[in-house]
Amino acid sequence: MKLLSVGVILFSMNLMADDFQARKSKWSANLDNKISDLQKTKSCVDAATDHEALKKCQKDRKETFKEARKERKERFKNKRTKDKTKKSQS
């Protein structure tokens, strides 16, 4: 019985570690994407020579972040749908 308990605990710990690594990796990738978007905006601002060019940088930045926000909402919506499906199957 003790051996079974130890096995279950070790198995659970392994699943938690895998989940941690997956979440860490996803978070790191998201940060890389945000940094890349900010660097593009900074390059645009640095290259701007007049007010109109700055306005274009701002417009591009807003569009980029709007798209990212839309993607996040879609992922969240899909995750909630998936979670509801799992609960209804249980």
N, C-alpha and C positions, 0 to 999 in steps of 0.2 A: 504494500500500500504506500509506504514511504517513497519507494522508487517511482511509482506512478505519479505521486504528487510532485516530486522533484522534476520529473520529465515534463509535466504540464507547466510548471513554473518556468523551466528553461525554454520551452517552446514559446510561451507567452512573451518572455523577455526578448527572444529572437524576433518575433513579429513586431514588437514595439521598436526595436532597433532598426528594422527594415523600414518601418513607417517613418521613423525619425529621419533616416537618411533620405528617403523619398521627399519628405517635406522640406528638408534642408536644401536639397538639390533644386527643387522647384522654386523655393524662395530666392536662392542665389541666382537662378536664371532670370527671375522677374526683376531683381535688382540690376542685373547686367543690362536688361532691356531698357529700364528706366534711365540708367546712366548713359546708355547709347543715345537715347532720345534727347536727353539734356545736352550732350556733347554736340549733337547736330544743331540744336537751337543756339548754343553758344557760338559755334562756327558761323552760323547765319548772322548773328548779331555782330560778331567781330568783322565780318565781311561787308556789313551794311555801310553804305556811304551817304545815305540820306534818310529822311523821315519815312518815305514810302517803303524803302527796303526794310526798315525796322518794323513797320506795320505788317509787311509780308511775313517776317519772321514770327511775329506774334500770332498771326492768322494760322500759319503752318503749325506752330506749337499747340494752339488750341485744337486744331483738327487731329493732331497726333494723340493728344491726351483724351480727346473725345472718343476716338477709336479704341484706345486702351480701356477706357471706362466701359464702353459698350461690350468689349470682349470679356471683361471681368464680370459684368452683370450676366452675360450669357453663360459663362462658366458656373457662376453661382446658381443660376436658374436650373441648369442641367444637373448640378450636384444635388439640389433640393429635390428635383424630380426623381433622381436615382435613389436618394435616401427614402423618399415616400414609397417607392416601389419595393425596396427592401423590407420596409416595415409592414407593408400589406402582404408580402409573401410569407412573413414569419408567423 
